C-alpha cells in the first residue's frame, strides 16, 4: 500500500482533512481505491500510517521553506530525497517527492496549516519538525535570511517558544555564544545554573520523547541530543569544571 493509500485506509482523519487535506486533495482522490481494497490492517501498519501522516505535514512545511527564496536547489532536493528514503523506503519516498514537487507550485496557507499541526501534534514532535526544517535550510551550507524568516514564522505559528526556537537554531552554529543559547541560559549564569540547564535540556531533547515517530525521526532527535551535550562540554571547557 502506498503512502496516501495508507493514510486513507487506516483512517488517520485529521491529516486528510482541513488545509493539509486540501493541498494534497488530488493525490488523496487518486489513491482512494487503495483504501477500499479490503487489505487487512496490522498494528504495525497502523503505526506506519501515523508516521506517514506526520510526513505529509512535514512535506507541506518543507515546501514552504524551499519556496521561500524563490529557487529550489539540487542540494535541498537531495537532502529531502535521502531523508525520505531512509525514513519511508524507496517506493513511498518516490511518492512523497511527487507530492513535494506539487506542493512547491502551490500557495501554502502557512498559518492555517501550522494551526492544524499545532492542535494535533505534541510539542516535542513540533520541535522535531523545526530541527528538520533548519536541516533543509542548511542543505546548501548557508542559512539565508529569507529561509530564517519563514522558519521563524512557522515556529511561531506552531506555538514553539522563542527560547526553544533559539536553542534549535543555535545547534547549527559552533561557538560559545551559541552553546549558551542551546542550553537557554545567559553567559552570566552560575556553574550550578549551567548544570541545571543541561539536565533540563538533555531531558527536553531526549530521543525517547519522539520514539512514536519511528527510528529515522529518532536519529534526528539523537542529533539534537548530541548538540546539547556538545554545548555543555564547550561551556565546561571554557569555565574549567567537570
N, C-alpha and C positions, 0 to 999 in steps of 0.2 A: 504494500500500500504506500502511495506517495505521501509527500509532506502534507498537502492540503486535504488529501483523502483521509488521512488520519485525523485531522482536525474536525472534519465534518462527522466522520464515522464514530468518533469517540465522544462527540458532544461537548467539546470544550467551548461552551457557549459564548463567553464574553469576547474571546479572540475573534470570532467570526461575525460579530455584531458591532454596532457603533462605528466610529470613524475609521478604525482599523479594518473592519469588515468591508466598509465602503471602498477603501483604497484597493483592496485585493479582490473585489467582488467578481471580476471577470474570471479569475483563477478559481474562486470558490465554485462558480457555476460549472466550469469545465470539469471539475473533479467530483461533482455531486454524485455521479454514477458510482464512483468507488465506494461511497458511503453506503449505498444501497446494495452492495454486492453480497451481503449476508456473511461477511467474514467474521469468524469467531474472535472475540476480543480477549486478549490475555491481560493479566495485571501488568506485565512488562510493557505491552503495547500501550496501555493507558498512561503509564509513566512517560513513555516516549512522546505521546501526543501532547502531554502537558509541556514537555520540553520544547516540542516543535512550535506550540503556540507562543511560547516565550521568544523563540527565534523569529517568528513573524513580526512581533513587536520590535525586536532588535533591528530587523531589516528596515522597517519604516524609519527608525531613528538614524541608522547608518546612511540611508538615502538622503536624509535631511542634511547631515554633515557633509556628505560627498558633494552635494549640490551647492553648498554654501559659498564656495569661492569661484563658482562659475565654470569649473572644469573638473573632470573626473580623471584621475591619474591612474596609469597602469599599476603603480605601486599600491594604490588603495584597493584596486580590484584584486590584485594578488594577495593582499593581506586578508581580505574578506573570503576569497576563494579557499585559501589554505586553512583558515579558521573553520569555515563551514564544512570542509571535507573532513577535518579531524573530528568535528562535532557530530555530523549527520551521516557521513559516508558519501561516496561519490554521487549516487543516484539522487538522493534528497538534496545534496548541496547544489547539484545542477539545476534542480527545480527552484531552489531558493535564489540562485543567481539570476534566473529568468525573472522572478518576482522583483528582485532588487533593481534590475535594469528598467523594468516598467515603472517602478516607484520613482526613479530618478527623473522621469519625464513628467511627473505629476506635481501639482501643487499640494503640499502636505500641510494640513491644518494642525500645526505643531501643538498649540495649546490644547486642542480637543484630544489629540492622540495621547499626549502626556497625561492628561486628566484621566483618560480611560486606563492607562497603565498604572497611574498612581493609586487608584481606588481598588485595583485588583492584584497588584504585585507588592510583596512586602518590602520594607525599607532596605534590607540587606541586598536583595536582588536588584533593587534600583541603583544602589551603589555599584553593583557589578556591571550594570548597563553603562554607567558613567565611565568606569575604568575601560571598558571595551571601546567606547567612543573616543577616548583620548588615544588609545592604541591605534585606531584608524587614522586620527588626525596626524599622528607622528609616523605613519607608514612611509612617508617620503622624507623623513628625517627632520621635518620642520613643522611646527605647530603654528600656523599663521593666525593673524588677528581675527579674520573672519570666522575661521573654524573655532577659535576660542569663544567668540561671541555666541555662536549658535549652540555650542556645547553648554555654555553657561546658562543660556535661556532654557535649554532642555532640563538642566539640573534644577533650575528654579521651578519650572513647571512640574517637575517630578516631586517637588517638596523636599529636596535634599538640602540640608543646612549649608550655609556658606562655609562653616568650618570644615565640614566633610568634603565639600567641593574643593576647597583649597588643599586639603590633605591629599586627595586623589590626584589633583593636578600636579602637586609638587613631588609626587612619586616618580615623575618623569624628568626631574632635574637632580643634578648631583652636586649639591653644595650644602654648606652648614645651615644657611638660612632656610633652605628647602626642607632640611631634616627636621627643624623645629616645627615647620608648618605641617609636615606629615604627622607629627605627634600632637598637633593642635595646641602648642604651647608657645610662650614667648621666650626669647633668648635670656630674659632676666629670671626665668623660673629657677627655683632651687633644685638641688640634686634630688631631693625627695619628691618634688613635683614632677621632675623628669621621669623618675622611676614609676610613679603612679600613672602618669600619662602613657608610658609604654605599656603597662599592664592593661590599661583601658583599651588602647588601640589594637593591641595584639588580640584581645577578645573580640573587638568590633570586627576585625578583618580576618578572623579565623576561617579557614576554608570550609569547616563543617557547617557554617551558617548558610551556605548555598549548596549543600550536598544534594538537595532535592532537584537541582537543575542538571545534575549529571556530571561525569568526570571531566569533560572538557571545560565546563564553567568552573569547576574546582581548580583546574590547572591555572586559570586566570586568577582565581582567588589566592592560590599559592603565591603568585607573583606579587600581589598586594601585600600578603603576609610577609614575604621576604623583604619588601621595601620598608615595612615598619621596622623590621629587625636591623636593616642596614642603616636607617635613620638613627635608631637608638645607638648602634655601635659607633656611628660617626660622632654623635654628641658625647658619648662616654670617652672616646679617644681624645676629643678636644678638651674635656673637663678633667680627664685623668682619674676616673673612677671605674670600678667594675660593677 
